[in-house]
Amino acid sequence: MQNVLIDPGTLAQWLTEGHDPVVLDARARLQDAEAGRALWREGHVPGARHADMDHELAAPPSPQGGRHPLPDHTTFAEQLRRWGITPDRPVVVYDDQGGAIAAARAWWMLVWAGHPAAYVLDGGWPAWRAGDHPVSTDTTEPEPSDWTPTFDDDLIATADDVARGDAVLLDARAGERFRGEYEPLDPAAGHIPGAHNVPASSLLDTHSRFVSPHELVQALPAGDATISYCGSGVSACQLILACAVLGRPLPRLYPGSWSDWSNDPARPVATGPA
């Protein structure tokens, strides 16, 4: 899989030249569930639907499933239809942090659902605004589709898969949380033993665009079997997206991530650098 990033100029052309993309605005603040929709209402890419991190890109939290579990197939398929998504229309997702918060999660969920043409806007909302592209406040509901997705659950890793120790583990959290110096959200501080720390934000430049392919290769350990995790299965998708940019096989996502792993006191915890 390659060509999963799209630049603002190309998206602007698609919107005016008949490509008819579905655009999802996935801006979110993980500590404020209402912030994303408020930002969307203030202004968005013309025609963009709001993709709510807590209610549409995740199921309700639980100790066993983590803070952002995946919705079940039926629920997410219904949501895709409400957004008007079909496999015949490309889908472009953006947030305002280069995909490191929610856009990459929405992109991964589209891939999971079998969509053949899902993209992330490189640079996100800041890049769209910097290019002086049009902004809309229209909140008209889209025409629903009748698409029936085919989900690929082989893209998902469970806690048992992680515990086997036969995969390269990529931890997308900030270094201080990985090392166990600071844990604001979950029961234990540290990381899954053997994991490599690749903070999602480290894959972006100062303009929230992906760094060069050479830098991505240097940052991302490779392996025949790779699993990506973070705090709750959101920023982990940024590492999966980066592998797609490089044309590598996609790591599996551990959706529960640290918020699931750390809720079981029987599971081992490591601290300090990798």
C-alpha positions in Angstrom: 0.0 0.0 0.0 1.4 3.4 -1.0 0.2 6.9 -1.9 -1.9 7.1 1.2 -1.1 10.8 1.8 -2.7 13.6 -0.2 -1.6 17.2 -0.3 -4.0 20.1 0.1 -3.7 21.2 -3.5 -4.6 17.8 -4.9 -7.6 17.6 -2.5 -8.7 21.1 -3.7 -8.6 19.9 -7.3 -10.5 16.8 -6.4 -13.3 18.9 -4.9 -13.6 21.0 -8.0 -12.9 18.5 -10.8 -15.5 15.8 -10.2 -13.5 13.2 -8.2 -16.3 13.5 -5.6 -14.3 12.5 -2.5 -15.9 12.0 0.9 -14.0 14.1 3.4 -13.9 13.4 7.1 -12.9 16.0 9.6 -11.4 14.0 12.5 -10.2 16.8 14.7 -10.3 15.9 18.3 -9.1 16.6 21.8 -8.7 13.5 23.8 -9.5 15.3 27.1 -12.5 17.1 25.7 -15.0 14.9 23.8 -17.0 17.9 22.5 -14.1 19.9 21.1 -13.8 18.2 17.7 -17.4 18.9 16.7 -17.1 22.5 17.9 -14.0 23.0 15.7 -15.8 21.4 12.7 -18.8 23.8 13.2 -16.4 26.8 13.2 -15.1 25.8 9.8 -14.0 22.8 7.8 -13.1 21.6 4.3 -16.1 22.1 2.1 -18.4 19.1 2.3 -16.5 17.5 5.2 -18.4 15.3 7.6 -17.4 15.3 11.3 -15.9 12.0 12.5 -16.3 11.9 16.3 -13.4 10.2 18.0 -15.3 9.1 21.1 -18.7 8.2 19.6 -18.0 7.2 15.9 -14.4 6.0 15.8 -14.6 4.1 19.1 -16.9 2.1 21.3 -17.5 3.0 25.0 -14.4 2.5 27.1 -14.0 -0.5 29.4 -11.1 -1.9 31.6 -10.9 -4.9 29.3 -11.2 -3.0 26.0 -9.3 0.1 26.9 -10.2 3.8 26.5 -11.0 3.7 22.8 -12.1 0.2 21.8 -13.1 -0.4 18.2 -16.8 -0.4 17.5 -18.2 -3.7 16.3 -18.6 -4.4 12.6 -22.3 -3.6 12.4 -22.1 -0.3 14.3 -19.2 1.0 12.2 -20.7 -0.2 8.9 -23.8 1.8 9.8 -21.7 4.8 10.5 -19.9 4.5 7.1 -23.2 4.4 5.4 -24.4 7.5 7.3 -21.3 9.3 6.0 -22.3 8.4 2.5 -19.1 6.3 1.9 -18.9 3.7 -0.9 -15.9 1.9 -2.3 -16.3 3.9 -5.5 -15.6 7.3 -3.9 -12.1 8.1 -2.4 -12.1 9.1 1.2 -9.8 11.8 2.6 -9.4 12.2 6.4 -7.8 15.1 8.2 -7.2 16.4 11.7 -5.2 19.4 12.9 -2.1 17.4 14.2 -0.9 15.7 11.1 -2.8 12.5 11.7 -1.1 11.9 15.1 -4.4 12.1 17.0 -7.4 10.9 15.1 -7.1 11.1 11.3 -4.8 8.1 11.1 -7.2 6.1 13.3 -10.1 6.9 10.9 -7.9 6.0 8.0 -7.0 2.7 9.6 -10.6 1.9 10.3 -11.4 2.5 6.6 -8.7 0.1 5.6 -10.0 -2.4 8.2 -13.5 -2.0 6.6 -12.0 -2.8 3.2 -12.2 0.6 1.6 -9.8 0.6 -1.4 -9.0 4.4 -1.6 -8.5 6.0 1.8 -6.1 8.9 2.3 -4.9 11.2 5.0 -4.4 14.9 4.3 -0.7 15.5 4.8 -0.3 18.5 7.1 -4.0 18.4 8.0 -6.1 21.4 8.7 -3.2 23.8 9.2 -1.9 22.9 5.7 -5.3 23.4 4.2 -5.6 26.9 5.8 -2.0 27.8 4.9 -2.8 27.1 1.3 -5.7 29.6 1.4 -8.2 27.0 0.4 -11.9 27.5 0.9 -13.5 27.0 4.3 -17.2 26.0 4.9 -19.5 26.1 7.9 -22.2 24.1 6.2 -23.5 21.3 8.4 -25.9 19.6 5.8 -26.3 15.8 6.4 -24.9 13.7 3.5 -27.0 11.3 1.5 -26.6 7.8 3.1 -25.0 5.0 1.1 -25.8 1.3 0.9 -22.3 0.0 1.2 -21.7 -3.3 3.0 -18.0 -3.3 4.1 -15.9 -6.5 4.4 -13.8 -6.2 7.6 -10.3 -7.7 7.8 -9.8 -8.7 11.4 -6.4 -10.0 10.6 -5.3 -6.4 11.0 -6.0 -6.6 14.7 -3.8 -7.9 17.5 -5.1 -9.1 20.9 -3.3 -8.9 24.2 -2.6 -12.6 23.9 -0.9 -11.9 20.5 1.2 -9.3 22.1 2.1 -11.5 25.1 3.5 -14.3 22.8 6.5 -12.1 22.2 7.0 -13.1 18.6 6.3 -9.7 17.1 8.2 -6.4 16.9 6.2 -4.1 19.3 6.0 -0.4 18.4 4.9 2.0 21.2 3.6 5.4 19.8 3.4 7.2 23.1 5.7 10.1 24.2 9.0 9.0 25.6 8.2 10.0 29.2 5.2 7.8 29.3 7.0 4.9 27.6 9.8 5.1 30.2 7.3 5.2 33.0 8.3 8.7 34.2 4.8 10.0 33.8 1.4 8.3 33.5 -1.7 10.6 33.7 -4.4 8.1 32.5 -3.7 4.4 33.1 -3.2 2.2 36.1 0.5 1.5 35.7 3.4 3.5 34.3 5.9 2.0 31.8 5.6 -0.1 28.6 5.2 -3.7 27.4 8.5 -5.5 27.7 10.6 -5.5 24.5 8.7 -2.6 22.9 10.4 0.0 20.8 9.4 3.6 21.4 8.5 5.5 18.2 6.5 8.6 19.4 3.8 9.4 16.8 4.8 13.1 16.8 8.4 12.2 15.9 7.2 11.2 12.4 6.0 14.7 11.6 8.0 17.9 10.8 7.3 21.4 12.3 4.4 21.8 9.8 2.6 18.6 10.8 3.6 16.9 7.6 5.3 13.5 7.5 9.1 13.5 7.5 10.9 12.2 4.5 10.8 8.4 3.6 14.5 8.1 4.6 13.7 9.5 8.1 10.7 7.2 8.4 12.9 4.2 7.6 15.3 5.2 10.2 12.6 5.7 12.9 10.5 2.6 12.3 12.0 -0.9 13.2 11.0 -3.5 10.6 10.0 -7.1 11.1 8.1 -9.9 9.6 5.4 -9.5 12.3 4.9 -6.1 13.8 2.3 -4.8 16.3 1.6 -1.1 17.0 0.1 0.2 20.2 -0.1 3.5 22.2 -2.2 4.6 25.1 -5.6 3.6 23.7 -5.2 2.6 20.0 -5.4 6.0 18.5 -1.8 7.4 17.9 -0.6 3.9 17.2 -2.4 4.2 13.8 0.1 6.9 12.9 2.9 4.3 12.9 0.7 2.0 10.8 0.1 4.9 8.3 3.8 5.6 8.2 4.5 2.0 7.2 1.9 2.3 4.5 3.7 5.4 3.2 6.8 3.3 2.9 5.0 0.5 1.2 5.7 -1.9 4.1 3.3 -4.5 5.3 0.9 -2.9 7.8 1.6 -3.6 11.5 -1.3 -5.0 13.3 -3.1 -2.7 15.7 -3.5 -3.6 19.4 -6.7 -1.5 19.9 -6.8 -1.8 23.7 -3.1 -0.7 23.9 -1.6 0.3 27.2 -5.0 1.2 28.6 -6.0 -2.5 28.3 -2.6 -4.0 29.1 -2.0 -2.0 32.3 -5.5 -2.9 33.7 -4.4 -6.5 34.2 -1.9 -6.6 37.1 -0.7 -10.0 36.0 0.8 -8.6 32.8 4.5 -7.6 32.9 5.5 -3.9 32.8 8.9 -2.5 31.9 10.3 0.9 32.7 13.2 3.0 31.5 14.5 3.2 27.9 14.1 0.4 25.4 
